[in-house]
Amino acid sequence: MTTKVLMPKIGFSMNEGTLNEWLVADGATVKEGDLIYSMESDKSIQEVEAPASGTLKIIAEVGEVYEVGDLLAEIS
């Protein structure tokens, strides 16, 4: 089963965020709870955990702005 990694809503007024860095390489094995990327919103940087365990397939590019709910990666 594939789990989608989506841009999260962190804070009531957040509508979009910038993907700052992937902390794990494409194709790497991750465990649920591992930090996999950092994002910036409202002048703060957050590190985001993997929602599931498996192999990470990166879709989104670093430095781009994504709306809440946009697909960033998949874990299968």
C-alpha positions in Angstrom: 0.0 0.0 0.0 1.2 3.5 -0.9 1.0 6.3 1.6 0.9 9.9 0.3 3.2 12.5 1.9 1.3 15.8 1.7 2.1 19.4 2.6 0.7 19.6 6.1 -1.3 22.5 7.6 0.8 23.7 10.5 -1.1 26.6 12.1 -4.6 27.9 11.6 -3.8 30.4 8.9 -1.3 28.4 6.9 -2.2 28.0 3.2 1.1 27.2 1.6 4.7 26.3 2.6 8.2 26.1 1.0 10.0 22.8 0.8 13.4 23.7 2.2 15.2 20.3 2.3 14.8 16.6 1.9 16.4 15.0 5.0 16.3 11.6 3.4 17.4 10.6 -0.2 15.0 9.4 -2.9 14.6 5.6 -2.7 15.7 5.5 1.0 14.0 3.2 3.5 12.2 5.3 6.2 10.4 4.3 9.4 7.2 6.0 10.6 8.3 8.9 12.7 11.6 9.5 11.0 12.2 13.2 10.0 12.1 13.2 6.2 11.9 16.9 5.1 11.9 20.5 6.4 9.5 23.2 5.3 9.1 26.9 5.9 5.8 28.6 6.7 5.1 32.0 8.3 8.9 32.6 8.9 9.4 29.4 10.9 11.0 26.1 9.8 9.5 22.8 10.7 10.8 19.3 10.3 8.2 16.8 9.2 8.0 13.1 10.1 7.2 10.2 7.8 3.6 9.1 8.2 4.4 5.5 7.4 7.3 3.0 7.0 8.7 2.0 3.6 10.6 3.3 0.6 10.5 7.0 -0.1 9.7 8.3 -3.6 10.3 12.0 -3.8 8.0 14.0 -6.1 8.4 17.6 -5.0 11.4 19.9 -5.6 13.3 21.8 -2.9 12.8 25.5 -3.0 9.3 25.3 -4.5 6.1 26.6 -2.8 3.3 24.1 -2.3 -0.2 24.5 -1.1 -1.5 22.6 1.9 -2.5 19.1 0.7 -0.2 19.1 -2.3 1.6 15.8 -2.9 5.3 15.9 -2.0 6.3 12.2 -2.0 5.0 8.7 -1.6 6.0 5.9 0.7 5.5 2.3 -0.4 
